[in-house]
Amino acid sequence: MQIKVKKIRQLDIIEKELDSINSGVVALPLEEDFAQIASNFVYHDKNIYLFIQDKELYEDLKFGSSAKFTAIKDSSFDKKTKGENFYRLLYISVNGILKNVDEKKIRDNIKQSFVQKYSGQLIESEGKSKSFSKLVIIDSEELIATEETGT
């Protein structure tokens, strides 16, 4: 087995992949520790937006501290001939500062983007939902993408 690893530096490729990936793992700073949770997300304007469902977790977040989000895309291939690729992993990490999103216009835009990304539909009514009440942003400072292929 041969494994090849390469860094991806083209922002347009990284952004396209982040738009197509549906979930990832986020490391969130807490007052005394940190938490890692799996989460859906929206990538918008070079930042990661997450809706935090757990009220206790949200209240314990340490805003203004470093956070990290990692998305992984897995593509498997059939191995038909020797030397042919049979898997591809793409890791994208976004490092930045955790912030709360209070601005109504941004919240509404991200809510709309979230619903459209995961349901393919637009929001028809402006009803309030607890699922969309706690929006946070990882204000990105660094995007890192790595592609691994195995043959």
N, C-alpha and C positions, 0 to 999 in steps of 0.2 A: 504494500500500500504506500502510495506517495501522497503527501499532503503539501499543498501550495497555499501560502498566505500572502496576501498583498493588501496594502493600504489603498483606500479610495479617497482621493482628495478633491474630486470635482463636486462642487456644491450642488449642481443641478441633478446629478445622479443620486446623491445622498437624499436630497429633498423629495425626489420622485419615489424613492424606496420608502421613506418615512410616510408618505401619503398612502402607500399601498399596504403597509403593515398595520394590523389592527390592534396589537397589544404589546406590552413589554413589562419590564420590571423596574420599579422606581425605588431608589433608596432615599428616604425622607428623613431629615434631621428632626429629632424630637428634643424636648427640653433637657432630658437626662440621657438619651440614647439615640438610636435611629431605628427606623422600621423599613422593611422591604416588603413591598406588596406588588402583586400583579395588577395591571390596570389597562383599561382602554385609554386612548389619548387622541388629541388632535394636535397636529404640527401646523403652526401658523406663524408667519413672519419670523422664522428662525427660532421659535420657542416651542416648548412642549406645554400643553394645557391638559390638566387632569381634573376630573370631578371626584372629590373625596366623599365617599358614602358614609364612612364611620365617623360619627360626631365626636366621640372621645379621641380618636386619632387626630382629627382636624384641630381640636382644641389644644392638643399637646404639640402641634407642629412648631418648629422654631424658624419662623420667617426671617429672612435675611441671611440664612446660612446656606452652605453648599449642599446641593442635591444632585443626584445622578439618575438618568433614565436610560435604560438599554432596551433596544428592540432587536429581535432576532428573526431573520427570515430564513427558512429552511426549504431548499429545493432538492428533492431526491430524483435521481435518474436511474434507469435500468442499466445494469452492467451487461452489455452484449458482447463486447470485444475487449481484449486486454488493452489497458491504457485509457479507456474511455472514462470520462467523469461519471461518478455515480452519486456524488452529493455536492451540494454547494450551500454554505452557510454565510450569511451576511450579518455582521454585528454592527449596530450603530449605537454609539453612546453619546448622550447629550449631557454635558456638565454645565452647571450654572447655579444661580441663586434662586432659592425658593421664595416666591412672593404670593401674597393674596391678591385676587382680582376683585376689585370693588366697582370699577367703572361699568355702568349699565350697558353702554354701547358695546364694549368688548365682550362682556358676559353674554349678551344677546347674539353677537356674531359667532362666538365659540359654541354656544348652545346649538345654533342653527347648523354650523359645520359638523358638530358631533352627531346630531340626528341624521343629517344627510349622509355622512360617512358610513354610519352603521345601519341605517335603514333604507338609504337611497331615496328618501322622501324629504320634503320641506315641511317645516312646522306651519300648521295652518292657524293655530290659535296661540294666544300669549298666556295660556294658563300656567300657573305656578306648579312646579314639580319639585319635590324634595330631592330627587335624583340630581338635579342641576343646581342645588343651592350652595355648594361649597366648592368653588372653582379656584384652583391654584395654578401658578405658572412656574415653570423652570425657565428663568430668563437666561438663555444660553450664552455661555462664554466660549464653549468649545464643542465642536462636532467631530467625532472620530468614527470612521467607518473602516471595517476590515472584512475582506472576503476570504473565505477558506474553501478550497475545493479539494476533494479527495479522489484519487484514481486507484 
